[in-house]
Amino acid sequence: MGLLDFLKKRTATPEVPPEPAPPAPGWDAIESAFAELYPGQKARHWAHNGVMRMHDLRNPPENPFDGVSIYDGGSFWHYVSFGLSDLYARESNDDWSGFGYEFTFRLAKSGEAEPPLWPINVMGSLGRAVFTGSAFGPGHSVNMVKPLDGPGSESAVTAVLLTKDPGLEQVRETPHGKLAFLLIHGVQGSVRERALAEGAENVLTEIRRGNPELATRI
């Protein structure tokens, strides 16, 4: 080794170990709930590549979620958001964690090896509405106007009904307050019209007879 090589070695910048991730008791509570549904399963995870919600001062934030996990439910893909509840520290002033719920979505499989990402767009659209003052709960419905699976689709599924996620109906106690899981179920516009006239839960009861998992079918 020559003198120049020796000096380069001596003056090299030492590697700085990455900072550990901040504690996230709220995040852990969501993962714990899904670990009960899917024991031993490692979820696929979609992470927001822009400004993280916890650092975004815009209203609504660029993306309402810091991430979305996707579990393999066998006949469907099961999505859950991270961002509407208090993930890292207690911010809410009542008994609920953040807005009190996270969105979920169940998509019936159609032969694909990997879960489609368009349900994350649907969840994100409703998530941004939450941050601007919209309040959602079981029995609510939303006209999304266009096909849920994106531009160019000929699907007639253009609306959603909201209800408790099957298997996650119980409100959870977390370190940051109570947490519920609100399922987004895609339906045709005509089904939403029936839900408005007859009650969403009445229509969902009928849907469950042939689709107990309430997996959206495109």
ZINOR-V387337 format. One record per helix or strand of 3 or more residues. SS is the DSSP state (a for helix, b for strand). FROM is the first residue (numbers start at 1). TO is the last residue. If there is no record, write none. Layout:
SS&FROM&TO, SS&FROM&TO
//
This chain:
a&3&11, a&25&37, b&44&47, a&53&55, b&67&72, b&76&82, b&96&108, a&118&131, b&141&143, b&157&164, b&172&174, b&177&188, a&189&198, a&200&210
//
